[in-house]
Amino acid sequence: MIESVVRLEIIEDETLPGLFHLEDPPPLIGISERYLANAEQDFISYVNYDHPYWAVKKIIKDKSISMDGAIVIDLASGFGNTVIPLLRDFSSCSVVASDLSENILRILLREAKKEGLSDRVEAIVCDAQSTNLWMPGAADLVVGGAALHHMINPSLTISAALSALKPGGVAMFMEPMEAGHAILRLAMEEVLRLPIMNDVEQYKPAAAHFEVIIKDIDARTHHDVRGNQSPWESLDDKWVFPRSYLEAIADRFECKVSMLPLDAGTTPFTTKALQSLEIYGGLNPLLNLPKEAILILNRYDAAFSAGGRADIPIEAAVTFTRTGPKTDDAGSIMSGDHKRGNQRGMGRQSNFQRQLDEVRQELAAVKDQLRALTS
């Protein structure tokens, strides 16, 4: 199967059938040593076959994607949070999984074998930003359960995904969004202004965790204007995306884009903050967070209507549908810049910058509204 999907020279691993390496391995750029070294511990902590797979299944249904004999490329597969459920639910589809971490792919193949799924999955150690890796038109579906926000240049990953798709094929990515994270950050900052967060010993760990999250969101939001002053390239999670950034990429590659909010329910900011404390901070929110903090988080949730919350998701399933743009000699999708010349390309770049400025203005207005609500 994998030989019909990967266009570069590959070598099967001598110790694990189904695991492949590129003859010319990619450099490990933009990936931390911690991610590469702690595969087994991270598997125990973070494997979750339910999230975000429910969104993958919904998009497959809503877009009437035929999975009968489908070839799926899964990018930045990790432990198989989307690979394993796809193989379970669609008994005739086949999946090519991919990741920069060989150790993580070994765990994925091990878990697939446990469930009797290994005959329909193969894995390759590669960089999802490689634009000449996949055979053009080889896949019916490309999935990135948590891919783009790890990339230094997400547009390369999207280009590669679209090139690999058949016309009409779909590439979907589950990604953090800037607007929702900005609101979450404001809520956490207000929580930290509570004197009790620093005065009472049992609440200090939660305060320290929120400070880390705030710094992380800041680094992932502002690297576009800080350049080399920000160490964002060394982060595992590098981006929170403005909607306009993704829409501009879709426009450049002449494809359709849609977004499905992943924040279910009426309390997305409260839920996300408490989940972060529990999953990533190892804390008990009921013990380590005072009631006053919960009320602040609840107030940010209540500030928006259901429609308003859908407009500012913390996370979203971003779907690109290939509508048949031309490809270059390497099979990569040609952007509008290539086809219409540098002058038009500069116009698009300027338009994109205007869109980013508009998003920042909208966020500033939201901040002013929230401060008015909480003052």
C-alpha positions as CSV (number, residue, x, y, z in Angstrom):
1,M,0.0,0.0,0.0
2,I,2.6,2.6,1.1
3,E,4.5,2.3,-2.2
4,S,1.5,3.7,-4.0
5,V,1.3,6.6,-1.7
6,V,4.9,7.7,-1.0
7,R,6.8,8.9,-4.0
8,L,10.3,9.0,-2.4
9,E,12.6,6.0,-1.9
10,I,11.7,4.2,1.3
11,I,13.2,1.3,3.4
12,E,11.2,-1.0,5.6
13,D,12.4,-1.3,9.2
14,E,14.3,-4.5,9.9
15,T,12.8,-4.9,13.3
16,L,9.2,-3.9,12.8
17,P,7.2,-4.8,9.6
18,G,5.0,-2.0,8.5
19,L,7.3,0.7,9.7
20,F,9.2,2.6,6.9
21,H,12.0,5.1,6.8
22,L,12.9,7.5,4.0
23,E,16.2,6.6,2.3
24,D,17.1,10.3,2.9
25,P,15.8,10.9,6.4
26,P,14.4,14.4,7.3
27,P,16.2,16.6,9.8
28,L,14.6,16.8,13.2
29,I,13.8,20.5,13.1
30,G,11.2,22.1,15.3
31,I,10.7,19.1,17.5
32,S,11.8,18.9,21.1
33,E,14.0,16.2,22.7
34,R,11.3,15.7,25.3
35,Y,8.8,14.7,22.6
36,L,11.2,12.2,21.1
37,A,12.4,10.7,24.3
38,N,9.2,10.2,26.4
39,A,7.0,8.3,24.0
40,E,5.8,5.5,26.5
41,Q,5.1,8.0,29.3
42,D,3.3,10.4,27.0
43,F,1.2,7.5,25.6
44,I,0.0,6.6,29.1
45,S,-0.8,10.3,29.8
46,Y,-2.3,11.5,26.5
47,V,-3.7,8.7,24.4
48,N,-7.4,9.5,23.7
49,Y,-9.2,7.8,20.9
50,D,-12.5,9.7,21.5
51,H,-11.1,13.3,21.1
52,P,-11.0,14.6,18.5
53,Y,-12.2,11.6,16.5
54,W,-15.9,12.5,16.9
55,A,-15.3,15.5,14.7
56,V,-13.5,13.4,12.0
57,K,-16.5,11.0,11.9
58,K,-19.0,13.9,11.7
59,I,-17.1,15.5,8.8
60,I,-16.9,12.2,6.9
61,K,-20.7,11.9,7.3
62,D,-21.6,15.6,6.6
63,K,-19.4,15.7,3.5
64,S,-20.5,12.2,2.3
65,I,-16.9,11.0,2.0
66,S,-16.9,7.4,0.8
67,M,-14.7,5.3,3.0
68,D,-15.2,2.1,1.0
69,G,-11.7,1.1,0.0
70,A,-10.5,4.6,0.9
71,I,-6.8,5.4,1.2
72,V,-6.2,7.8,4.1
73,I,-3.0,9.7,4.9
74,D,-2.7,10.6,8.6
75,L,-0.3,13.4,9.4
76,A,1.6,13.9,12.7
77,S,-0.2,10.7,13.8
78,G,1.2,10.5,17.3
79,F,-0.2,7.4,19.1
80,G,-3.0,7.0,16.6
81,N,-5.8,9.0,18.1
82,T,-7.4,9.3,14.7
83,V,-5.7,6.3,13.0
84,I,-7.0,3.6,15.4
85,P,-10.7,4.8,15.3
86,L,-10.7,5.1,11.5
87,L,-9.5,1.5,11.1
88,R,-12.1,0.3,13.7
89,D,-15.0,2.1,12.1
90,F,-14.3,1.7,8.4
91,S,-13.3,-1.9,7.8
92,S,-12.2,-1.5,4.2
93,C,-10.1,1.6,4.4
94,S,-6.3,1.7,4.7
95,V,-4.2,4.2,6.5
96,V,-0.7,5.5,6.0
97,A,0.4,7.0,9.4
98,S,3.2,9.4,9.7
99,D,5.2,11.2,12.3
100,L,8.8,12.6,13.0
101,S,9.1,10.3,16.0
102,E,10.0,6.7,15.2
103,N,9.3,5.7,18.8
104,I,5.7,7.0,18.7
105,L,5.0,5.2,15.4
106,R,6.2,2.0,17.0
107,I,3.7,2.4,19.7
108,L,0.9,3.2,17.2
109,L,1.7,0.0,15.2
110,R,1.8,-2.0,18.5
111,E,-1.6,-0.8,19.5
112,A,-3.0,-1.5,16.0
113,K,-1.7,-5.0,16.2
114,K,-3.4,-5.5,19.6
115,E,-6.7,-4.7,18.0
116,G,-6.1,-6.9,14.9
117,L,-5.9,-3.8,12.6
118,S,-2.2,-4.0,11.5
119,D,-3.0,-5.5,8.1
120,R,-4.5,-2.1,7.0
121,V,-2.0,0.4,8.5
122,E,1.6,1.2,7.6
123,A,3.7,4.0,9.0
124,I,6.5,6.2,7.8
125,V,8.9,8.4,9.7
126,C,8.8,11.8,7.9
127,D,8.3,15.5,8.1
128,A,4.7,16.6,7.3
129,Q,6.1,19.8,5.8
130,S,7.7,17.9,2.9
131,T,5.9,18.9,-0.2
132,N,7.3,16.2,-2.5
133,L,6.7,13.2,-0.2
134,W,3.3,12.0,-1.4
135,M,2.1,10.7,-4.8
136,P,-0.2,13.3,-6.4
137,G,-3.9,12.2,-6.1
138,A,-3.1,9.1,-4.1
139,A,-5.4,9.7,-1.2
140,D,-9.2,10.0,-0.6
141,L,-8.7,11.7,2.7
142,V,-6.0,13.4,4.7
143,V,-6.3,13.7,8.5
144,G,-4.2,15.7,10.9
145,G,-5.6,15.1,14.4
146,A,-3.1,17.6,15.9
147,A,-0.8,18.5,13.1
148,L,-0.6,22.1,11.8
149,H,0.1,23.9,15.1
150,H,3.3,21.8,15.5
151,M,4.7,23.0,12.2
152,I,7.1,25.9,11.6
153,N,5.4,26.5,8.2
154,P,1.8,25.1,8.3
155,S,1.1,26.2,4.7
156,L,3.7,23.6,3.5
157,T,1.8,20.9,5.3
158,I,-1.5,22.0,3.8
159,S,0.0,22.2,0.3
160,A,1.4,18.7,0.7
161,A,-2.0,17.4,1.9
162,L,-3.9,19.0,-1.0
163,S,-1.4,17.6,-3.5
164,A,-1.9,14.1,-2.2
165,L,-5.7,14.3,-2.5
166,K,-7.8,13.2,-5.4
167,P,-9.9,16.1,-6.8
168,G,-12.8,16.6,-4.4
169,G,-10.8,15.0,-1.6
170,V,-10.8,16.4,1.9
171,A,-8.0,17.3,4.3
172,M,-9.0,17.9,7.9
173,F,-7.0,19.3,10.8
174,M,-7.9,19.7,14.5
175,E,-6.3,23.0,15.5
176,P,-6.2,25.6,18.3
177,M,-7.7,28.9,17.4
178,E,-6.3,32.3,18.4
179,A,-9.6,34.1,19.4
180,G,-10.7,31.5,21.8
181,H,-7.3,31.2,23.3
182,A,-7.1,35.0,23.8
183,I,-10.4,34.9,25.8
184,L,-9.1,31.9,27.8
185,R,-5.9,33.9,28.5
186,L,-7.9,36.9,29.7
187,A,-9.9,34.7,32.0
188,M,-6.8,33.1,33.5
189,E,-5.2,36.5,34.0
190,E,-8.2,37.7,35.9
191,V,-8.1,34.6,38.1
192,L,-4.5,35.3,38.9
193,R,-5.5,38.8,40.2
194,L,-7.4,37.1,43.0
195,P,-5.3,37.6,46.2
196,I,-6.3,34.2,47.4
197,M,-4.5,32.5,44.4
198,N,-1.1,33.6,45.9
199,D,-2.0,33.8,49.6
200,V,-3.4,30.3,50.1
201,E,-0.9,27.4,49.8
202,Q,-3.4,24.9,48.1
203,Y,-4.1,27.3,45.3
204,K,-0.5,28.3,44.4
205,P,0.1,25.2,42.1
206,A,-2.9,26.3,40.0
207,A,-1.7,29.8,39.9
208,A,1.7,28.6,38.7
209,H,0.1,26.4,36.0
210,F,-2.1,29.3,34.7
211,E,1.1,31.5,34.5
212,V,2.7,28.8,32.3
213,I,-0.4,28.5,30.1
214,I,-0.6,32.3,29.7
215,K,3.1,32.5,28.6
216,D,2.5,29.6,26.2
217,I,-0.5,31.3,24.6
218,D,1.5,34.5,24.3
219,A,4.4,32.7,22.5
220,R,2.1,30.9,20.1
221,T,0.2,34.1,19.3
222,H,2.9,36.7,18.7
223,H,5.8,34.9,17.0
224,D,4.7,36.5,13.7
225,V,5.7,40.0,15.0
226,R,8.6,39.1,17.4
227,G,10.8,37.2,15.0
228,N,14.0,35.8,16.5
229,Q,13.2,37.3,19.9
230,S,10.7,34.5,20.6
231,P,11.8,30.9,21.0
232,W,8.6,29.6,19.4
233,E,10.3,27.4,16.8
234,S,11.6,25.2,19.7
235,L,8.1,24.7,21.1
236,D,6.2,21.5,20.5
237,D,3.0,23.5,20.1
238,K,3.9,26.6,18.0
239,W,0.6,28.2,16.8
240,V,-2.8,29.3,17.8
241,F,-4.4,30.2,14.4
242,P,-6.3,33.4,13.4
243,R,-9.3,32.3,11.3
244,S,-8.0,34.7,8.6
245,Y,-4.7,33.0,8.4
246,L,-6.4,29.7,7.4
247,E,-8.8,31.4,5.1
248,A,-5.9,33.1,3.3
249,I,-4.1,29.8,2.8
250,A,-7.3,28.3,1.3
251,D,-7.7,31.3,-1.0
252,R,-4.1,31.0,-2.1
253,F,-4.4,27.3,-2.9
254,E,-7.9,27.8,-4.5
255,C,-9.7,25.3,-2.2
256,K,-12.7,25.6,0.1
257,V,-12.3,25.8,3.9
258,S,-14.8,25.3,6.7
259,M,-14.4,25.2,10.5
260,L,-16.3,23.1,13.0
261,P,-15.9,24.3,16.7
262,L,-14.7,21.5,18.9
263,D,-15.7,23.2,22.1
264,A,-19.0,21.5,22.9
265,G,-21.4,22.8,25.6
266,T,-22.1,26.1,27.2
267,T,-18.9,26.5,29.3
268,P,-15.9,26.1,27.0
269,F,-13.6,28.4,28.9
270,T,-14.3,26.9,32.3
271,T,-14.1,23.4,30.9
272,K,-10.8,24.1,29.1
273,A,-9.2,25.7,32.1
274,L,-10.2,22.8,34.4
275,Q,-9.1,20.2,31.9
276,S,-5.7,21.9,31.6
277,L,-5.2,21.8,35.4
278,E,-6.1,18.2,35.6
279,I,-4.5,16.7,32.5
280,Y,-1.4,18.8,32.1
281,G,-1.0,20.2,35.6
282,G,-1.8,17.0,37.4
283,L,-4.0,18.9,39.8
284,N,-7.5,18.5,41.2
285,P,-9.5,21.5,40.2
286,L,-12.0,21.0,43.0
287,L,-9.2,21.2,45.6
288,N,-6.7,23.5,43.9
289,L,-9.0,26.2,42.5
290,P,-11.2,28.4,44.7
291,K,-14.9,29.0,44.0
292,E,-14.1,32.6,43.2
293,A,-11.9,31.5,40.2
294,I,-14.7,29.2,38.9
295,L,-17.1,32.1,39.0
296,I,-14.8,34.2,36.9
297,L,-14.4,31.5,34.3
298,N,-18.2,31.0,34.3
299,R,-18.7,34.7,33.7
300,Y,-16.5,34.6,30.5
301,D,-18.6,31.7,29.2
302,A,-21.8,33.6,30.0
303,A,-20.6,36.7,28.2
304,F,-21.3,35.1,24.8
305,S,-24.4,33.7,23.1
306,A,-24.2,30.1,21.7
307,G,-23.5,31.7,18.3
308,G,-20.9,34.0,19.7
309,R,-19.0,31.1,21.3
310,A,-19.1,29.2,18.0
311,D,-17.5,32.2,16.4
312,I,-14.5,32.2,18.8
313,P,-13.7,28.5,19.3
314,I,-10.7,27.5,21.4
315,E,-10.3,24.5,19.1
316,A,-11.8,23.8,15.6
317,A,-11.8,21.1,13.0
318,V,-10.5,22.9,9.9
319,T,-11.4,21.3,6.7
320,F,-9.9,22.0,3.3
321,T,-11.6,20.6,0.2
322,R,-9.6,20.3,-3.0
323,T,-11.5,21.7,-5.9
324,G,-8.9,20.7,-8.5
325,P,-6.2,23.4,-8.6
326,K,-3.2,22.8,-10.9
327,T,0.0,21.2,-9.5
328,D,3.6,22.0,-10.4
329,D,6.1,19.4,-11.7
330,A,6.7,18.0,-8.2
331,G,3.0,17.5,-7.6
332,S,2.7,20.3,-5.1
333,I,-0.3,22.6,-5.2
334,M,0.5,25.8,-7.1
335,S,-0.6,28.9,-5.1
336,G,-2.2,31.9,-6.7
337,D,1.1,33.7,-6.3
338,H,2.8,31.2,-8.7
339,K,0.0,31.4,-11.3
340,R,-0.8,35.1,-11.3
341,G,2.7,36.5,-10.8
342,N,4.5,38.4,-8.0
343,Q,2.4,41.5,-8.3
344,R,-0.8,39.7,-7.5
345,G,1.0,37.7,-4.9
346,M,2.1,40.8,-3.1
347,G,-1.5,42.0,-3.2
348,R,-2.6,38.8,-1.5
349,Q,0.1,39.2,1.1
350,S,-1.0,42.8,1.8
351,N,-4.6,41.6,2.0
352,F,-3.6,38.8,4.4
353,Q,-1.9,41.4,6.6
354,R,-5.0,43.5,6.6
355,Q,-7.0,40.5,7.6
356,L,-4.6,39.9,10.5
357,D,-4.9,43.5,11.6
358,E,-8.7,43.2,11.5
359,V,-8.6,40.1,13.7
360,R,-6.4,41.9,16.2
361,Q,-8.8,44.9,16.3
362,E,-11.7,42.5,16.9
363,L,-9.8,40.9,19.7
364,A,-9.0,44.3,21.2
365,A,-12.7,45.1,21.1
366,V,-13.6,41.8,22.8
367,K,-11.1,42.5,25.5
368,D,-12.6,45.9,26.1
369,Q,-16.1,44.3,26.4
370,L,-14.9,41.7,28.8
371,R,-13.2,44.3,31.0
372,A,-16.4,46.3,31.1
373,L,-18.3,43.1,32.1
374,T,-15.9,42.3,34.9
375,S,-15.2,45.8,36.2
